[in-house]
């Protein structure tokens, strides 16, 4: 993903024709050499180089964005280069910044990985640009270092919560829950029908984390200073009454017998199939899953909705948001190149730029730019995500507010969700995992 959440790419593949093929596929770019997707523009004037990840969803988005920008700015040619994803891509970004060989603009993570590239040393601040005022308040902290803002969002936001089958809900007369008690009552009613109340897919271990990571809005509502205290080694999952609830939720649904029978071996694709077809009612998941699910099962556009993970406080319930990536200008981009790069960023952070991006990929949530609207034909679940933003019930995921995320979380949540260890034991083990990472990062107080 374009966020430090282990799992599939942050944007869904463009061509999925069967549920068994809900994976990233080729975009047919074999005519382009690796690392160079060609350029746009009339070949005259200024040429910008733009570095992006090589995932097909990133390529499709870049192609549509560059096409729209070039139509509005024919004096600027944009040459798109690609890089690997994952750790190799992270290392390449850091190396090119350190050696002064970065492209004129580049796409990279927001949040903790953004902080790790030392924006104050390596990037051009854009705080004074007029378009910055139109960025959503939930996004700004993810691209801010010190008092400076460094880039606009590319693509749409993602929500972490629950995909649910609306047909199952309608047949049973259920309402979308906002508390954990309401959610468990719905599960009890669904269990009577023979459908799996809660889908878990531990065959892909990364999918086990949503009950914990997607619960952070509820944590922040109960303990507003948790992220800061957590980073300073003053708050722990095991000792925070709010933070431990995600682990407890994993344990509770398992002990109640609400999981699909094949939860230990089922995969991400299986989970999408189940919630789309109604053989399972709830699938805790990120909303980047919506597009491939709908492409595979068109009926899911209407039949599947989305809600935030329920918490203990109905009034404080809201959505945990995964911010999109950002586009940045390295400080080695100077003169007329920098001016052209700023025009490119301004286009990205405009309604015209959002429209261009929509032509490249189906949004997984709202665009975090003032004036940008979702198309009328987006799936119901995307509209559901938008409603949380409209109501102001959104918090960035913890990993966008703190550099600490222990690498063993997905194994721990599988164990808790499988009944191998208790919620309390899992939370303590994760705190130990976090401590090791914080020490590796050299954070104060650890």
Buried (B, 14 or more C-beta within 10 A) or exposed (E): BBBBBBBBBBBBBBBBEEBEBBEBBEBEBEEBEEEEBBBBBEEEEBBBBBBBBBBBBBBBBBBBBBBBBBEEBEEBBBBBBBBBBEEEBBEBBBEBBEEEEBBBBBBBBBBBBBBBBEBEEBBBBBEEBEBBEBBBEBBBBBBBBEEBBBBBBBBBBBBBBBBBBBBBBEEBEBEBBBBBEBBBEBBEBBBEEEBBBBBBBBBBBBBBBBBBBBBBBBBBBBBEEBBEBBBBBEBBBBEBEBBBBBBBBBBBBBEBEBBBEBBBEBBBBBBBBBBBBBBBBBBBBBBBBBBBBBBBBEEBBEBBBBBBBBBBBEEBBBBBBBBBBBBBBBBBBEEEBBEBBBBBBBBBBBBBBBBBBBBBBBBBBBBBBEEBEBEEEBBBBBBBBBBBBEEEBBBBBBBBBBBBBBEBBBBBBBBBBBEEBBBBBBBBBBBBBBBEBBEEEEBEEB
